[in-house]
Amino acid sequence: MYYNSYKSNTEKGDVMQQSAVTVKGQVTIPAAIRKKYGLHRGVKVAFREEDDKIILQPAQDRVEAAFGIITPSKGATLEEMDEAVKKRAGQ
């Protein structure tokens, strides 16, 4: 695998780390960035385009993405849930 990492200055004066794309279309994410965002082997990432930029971010699982979409219309106490389970089991 070919890897070429070097630092260049951005328009804001920040340092940007760069990596070359391999023959297989792969790039290496610098270790400091992987550590900061918890990117380890097997973690899925998502890509999106924004203006002339490619944004890479940790991908959400389907469960995480759906969390909060459905909200209960009425809350229930633990006792009410236990009673509902008992009624359903008796049927």
BELDA-V844790 format. One record per backbone hydrogen bond with DSSP energy under -0.5 kcal/mol. NH is the residue of the N-H (numbers start at 1). CO is the residue of the C=O. E is the energy in kcal/mol with one decimal. If there is no record, write none. Layout:
nh=NH co=CO e=E
nh=NH co=CO e=E
//
This chain:
nh=3 co=1 e=-0.5
nh=6 co=18 e=-0.8
nh=8 co=16 e=-2.3
nh=10 co=14 e=-2.5
nh=13 co=10 e=-1.3
nh=16 co=8 e=-3.2
nh=18 co=6 e=-2.2
nh=22 co=26 e=-2.7
nh=25 co=22 e=-1.9
nh=29 co=27 e=-0.5
nh=30 co=28 e=-0.5
nh=33 co=30 e=-0.6
nh=34 co=30 e=-2.3
nh=35 co=31 e=-2.7
nh=36 co=32 e=-2.1
nh=37 co=33 e=-2.0
nh=38 co=34 e=-0.5
nh=38 co=35 e=-0.9
nh=39 co=34 e=-2.7
nh=40 co=38 e=-0.9
nh=43 co=40 e=-2.4
nh=46 co=57 e=-3.5
nh=48 co=55 e=-2.0
nh=50 co=53 e=-2.3
nh=53 co=50 e=-2.2
nh=55 co=48 e=-3.6
nh=55 co=53 e=-0.5
nh=57 co=46 e=-2.2
nh=59 co=44 e=-2.5
nh=65 co=61 e=-2.7
nh=66 co=62 e=-2.0
nh=67 co=63 e=-1.4
nh=69 co=66 e=-2.5
nh=70 co=66 e=-0.5
nh=71 co=69 e=-0.6
nh=81 co=77 e=-2.1
nh=82 co=78 e=-2.6
nh=83 co=79 e=-2.4
nh=84 co=80 e=-2.1
nh=85 co=81 e=-2.1
nh=86 co=82 e=-2.3
nh=87 co=83 e=-2.5
nh=88 co=84 e=-2.2
nh=89 co=85 e=-2.5
nh=90 co=86 e=-1.6
nh=91 co=87 e=-0.6
nh=91 co=88 e=-0.8
//
